[in-house]
Amino acid sequence: METPIRHNSFGLPVIVPTSEAARILNRHSDTLRRWASRRTGPISPVRVNGRLGWRVSDLQALLAGEVK
């Protein structure tokens, strides 16, 4: 079961599941899971109902080169 996509008051996603985050970053979902389990990635997930979720703001910052 996937993490439900959380939306802000404007209807935009705030947290996306690992599969969607991987697609946005052009990475395999296992890479993001590895980042989470080893705590070695440039961004960290949040837990939503026991599942990994990724903040859209963190994904945007990573893509913009604001996160190393």
C-alpha positions in Angstrom: 0.0 0.0 0.0 1.3 3.4 -1.0 1.6 6.5 1.3 -1.4 8.7 0.7 -0.6 11.9 -1.1 -1.1 14.8 1.3 -2.3 18.1 -0.1 -2.1 21.7 1.1 -5.1 24.1 1.2 -4.5 24.9 -2.5 -4.9 21.2 -3.5 -1.2 20.9 -4.2 0.7 17.9 -2.9 2.9 18.4 0.2 4.0 14.8 0.7 4.3 12.2 -2.0 4.9 8.4 -1.8 8.3 6.9 -2.6 7.3 5.8 -6.1 6.3 9.3 -7.0 9.3 10.9 -5.5 11.5 8.5 -7.4 9.8 9.4 -10.6 10.3 13.1 -9.9 14.0 12.6 -9.2 14.5 10.1 -12.0 15.9 7.6 -9.5 14.8 4.0 -8.6 12.5 3.8 -5.6 15.0 1.4 -4.0 17.5 4.3 -4.0 15.2 6.5 -2.0 14.4 3.6 0.4 18.2 3.1 0.8 18.6 6.8 1.6 15.9 6.5 4.3 17.2 3.3 5.9 20.9 4.3 5.9 20.2 8.0 6.5 22.7 8.8 3.8 20.6 10.7 1.3 20.5 14.4 0.5 16.9 14.5 1.8 15.0 12.6 4.4 11.5 11.2 4.3 8.8 11.5 6.8 6.6 8.7 8.1 2.9 8.7 7.2 1.0 5.9 8.8 4.2 3.9 9.0 5.0 4.5 5.3 7.7 6.7 3.8 6.6 10.0 2.4 8.7 12.7 0.8 8.2 16.4 1.1 7.6 18.1 -2.2 9.5 21.1 -1.0 12.6 18.9 -0.3 12.3 17.4 -3.8 12.1 20.8 -5.4 15.1 22.1 -3.4 17.2 19.0 -4.4 16.3 19.5 -8.1 17.2 23.2 -7.8 20.6 22.3 -6.4 19.8 23.9 -3.0 20.5 20.6 -1.2 23.8 18.7 -1.4 
